Amino acid sequence: MNRPARRAAPAAPARSGAAAKKPAAKAPAVKGAGEVRIIGGQWKRTRLPVAQRPGLRPTPDRVRETLFNWLGQDLTGWRCLDAFAGTGALGFEAASRGATAVQLVENDPALVEQLHTLQQRLQALAVRVQRGDGVAALRHCAPGSLHLVFLDPPFDGALFEPALAAAAQAVAAQGFIYLEAPQAWDEAALAELGLAVHRHLKAGAVHAHLLQKQ
């Protein structure tokens, strides 16, 4: 018995014009990893986002609260530089308490964009955001021109000594250097840089130092 011939599948209708293009994939957004808050001053309780970026480790609220208790609540007239700004928590805290000029230096372009957004949202006229190398920025400062330098470099890097040496030149005689590190710094090593420990705090795996010139 002869089987009926199979019908060919109907041809797909021809598309008019150029073939439709697939929409371009969007770049993944920077994911958040929580937030920190400004402790005092005009922006008290303002929350700052913490992005998920390699090595980003914002100074905890409790440590910043202790630091600004050491420094005093009013920083009116102070000139400050945060060499590894990250979230900007330290620099914005200083500006919130009246600092006249706060320079935030950060290498990561995504974090720089976030810092610009925060600066504009808060209308923080005293804050200047700069993308670049924190150690180089300190070296470009006039000697003795800063009242306060924040140093919180990546813990797995080799930036501690060059950053401390540059900060020691940039800070004023009665100024301060805040250093965050994975271990307490030896007083003899600091003395070689002309620095001495004014205050020290251990919080979890973080050692917070407030340094001054000898």
N, C-alpha and C positions, 0 to 999 in steps of 0.2 A: 504494500500500500504506500502510495506516495504521500509524504508529509508536506503540508503546506509550507511554502517558503516563508522564512521569518522576515518581518518588515524591518527595514533599517531604522535605527533610532533617529528621530527628527534632529536635524542640525540645530545647534544653538543659534538663536537669533543674532545677527551681526550687530555689534555696538556702533552706534553713530558717533562719529568724532573720535578723539583720542581715548585710549583705555583709561578708566578711572584709576586714580592713584590712591594708594593707601595713605591715611593720615600719618604724618611724621610722629614718631614716638616722642613724648615729652621727656625732658631731662628729669630725673628723680628729684623731688623736693628734698631740701635738707631736713631731716627728721629731728624732732625735738627730743631732748633727754631730760626734761624737767625744767626747773626755773630756780633762780635765786632772787632775793629781794634786796632793795636798798634799805639800809638799817635806819638812817637818820637824815636830817636836813630837809630841804624843800621838797624832795621827791621820796620822802619816807614811805615805806610799804610798796613802792613801785616794784613790780615784778619784771625781771629780765629773763628772756628765754635762754636756755642752754641747748645749743645744737649738738647733735651727735657727730663730733669730729675727732679724728685720731689725736690722742694726747691731750684733748681738752679736759681740764680738771679745775673747775672754778673754785675759788677760795670759799669755803663754807661760811654761811651767815654768822655762825657763832665765832669763828676766827676773825672775821672782819669786824664784828662788834667789839671784840677784845682789842684789836689793833687800833680802832678809832677811839677807844677809851684811853689807850696809851698816848695817842697823839693829841687828844683833846677834841672836843666836839666842833669847834669853830676853826676852820682852815682859811678864813678870809685873808686874801692877799697871797696865798701860797701858789707857787708854780710847781706843777707835778708832771711826771712822765711815767707812763706804764709801758714798759718795754716789750711785754708779751701779753697784750691786752686780753685776748680770748673773748670772754663774754662782755668785758668792759666793766665788770662789777666794781673793781677797786677804783678805777678812774671816775666812774659816774658817782660813786660814793663820795669821793673827794670833792667833785664839783657840786654835789648836793649840799655839802657842808661849807660852801663858800669859796673854794679855790678859784683863783683868778684865771689860771690857764692850766688846762689838763690836756696833755698830748697822749693819745692812744695809738700805739704802734703794734701792728699785727701783720703777719705774712700770709695767712690763709685768706684767699679772696672772698670765700663765702662768709667768713666771720667779719671781714672788713665791711661787706655789704650790710650785714646785720647791725654793726656798730653805727654805720651811717644812718640806718633807719631809726635806731634808738635816739641818736643825737637829734634828728629832725623831730621825732615824736615828742621828746622832752623839751625841745627848743633850747638845748644846752649850748648856749653861745660861747661858754668858756671852754668847751670841749672841741678838740681838733683830732680827726681820725686820719691816720697815715698808714698806707700799706708799705711794709718794708721790714728791714732787719732792725730789731730792737737794739742790739749792741752798736750797730753803725749809727743809729739815731742818737744814742748816748754820747758817742764819740764826737758827734757834730755839735753837741751843746757847748756853750761857752763854759769854761771852768767856774765852778761855784755858782752857777746860774739857777739851780733847782733847789727847792725846799724839801721835796719828797720824791723818791724814785721807788717804783714798785718793780720787783723782780720775781717772776714766777715762771721760769723757763721750763721746757719739757724735762721731766725727771730722768729720762733715758738718754739725754744729750750731753754735750760737753760745753755748754754755754755758761755754766756758773762762774768760773774764774774770769773769763773775758768780760762778762756782764758786770761782775762786782768791781773789776778794775776800772771799767769805763764809768760806772756809777760813782765810784769814789772820787773821780776827777770832776764829774758834773755837779755833784751835790755841794751845797754851801757848808760853811764850817759848822753851823749849828743845825744843819738839815738832817734828814733821816733817810735811810734805805730800808725798805721792807723786803725781806728775802724769804721765799718759801722753798723748802728743800726736803728731800726724803730722809735726811739725817741732820743732826745738829752739827753746825760748823765749828771746827776747832779754833779756839781763840788765837793760837799761835799763827795759824794760816790766815786768819782775818787781820792780825797785826801786821803781817807782811804787806797787806794792801792798805794799811793805814786806817783800819776799821776796828771797832770794838762792839761787843754785844751790849745793847741798852736794855732790851727785854727779850725773853724767849718763851715760847709756848709749844707744847707738843699736843696735837689733836689727832688721834688715830695714827695714820702713817705719815702725817705732815708735821714738819717742824717749821714754826713761824718765828722769824728773827726780826727784831727792830734794831738796826745798826746805826752807829754814828761814827764820825771821824774821831780818831784818837786825839 
